[in-house]
Amino acid sequence: MKNNLKELRQKENISQDDLASILKVSRQTINSIETGKFDPSLKLVMKMTKHFNVPLEQIFIYEEEK
């Protein structure tokens, strides 16, 4: 799933390590989400929306599979 996580993180000027620490996940998890290799759990998505204070649609971009 495409996302804007990297852009939101960079806007706050925080590293992947910093965000991982805030969300209580590994840096590898943040990297995998940013590169689209991993879709996070709903619980983690909710933590992200709360941290960045944005709606889900501002972080993740859902595209129908063709």
C-alpha positions in Angstrom: 0.0 0.0 0.0 1.3 3.4 -0.9 1.9 5.9 1.9 3.1 9.3 2.9 4.8 8.2 6.1 8.3 9.2 5.0 7.1 12.7 4.0 5.2 13.1 7.3 8.3 11.9 9.3 10.6 14.2 7.4 8.3 17.2 7.9 8.7 16.6 11.7 12.4 16.3 11.1 12.6 12.9 12.9 14.5 9.8 12.0 13.2 6.4 11.4 14.7 5.4 14.7 12.9 8.3 16.5 9.5 7.4 15.0 10.1 3.7 15.8 10.8 4.6 19.4 7.7 6.7 19.6 5.5 4.0 18.1 7.3 1.2 20.0 8.3 -0.8 16.9 11.7 -1.4 15.2 13.3 0.9 12.7 13.1 -1.9 10.2 9.3 -1.9 10.6 9.2 1.9 9.8 11.5 1.3 6.8 9.4 -1.6 5.5 6.2 0.5 5.8 7.8 3.5 4.1 9.0 1.3 1.2 5.7 -0.4 0.8 7.0 -3.9 1.8 4.8 -4.2 4.9 1.3 -3.1 5.7 1.0 -2.2 9.3 -1.7 -3.5 11.7 -4.7 -1.4 12.5 -3.3 -0.8 16.0 -0.1 0.6 14.5 -2.0 2.7 12.0 -4.0 4.2 14.8 -0.8 5.1 16.7 0.5 6.8 13.5 -2.7 8.9 13.0 -2.6 10.0 16.6 1.1 10.9 16.6 0.9 12.9 13.3 -2.6 14.2 14.2 -3.9 13.5 10.6 -6.6 11.3 9.2 -5.7 7.8 8.0 -6.2 8.9 4.3 -3.4 11.5 4.7 -0.9 8.7 5.6 -2.1 5.8 3.5 -3.3 5.8 -0.1 -5.6 2.9 -1.0 -5.6 1.8 -4.6 -7.9 -0.9 -6.0 -6.1 -3.8 -7.4 -6.8 -4.3 -11.1 
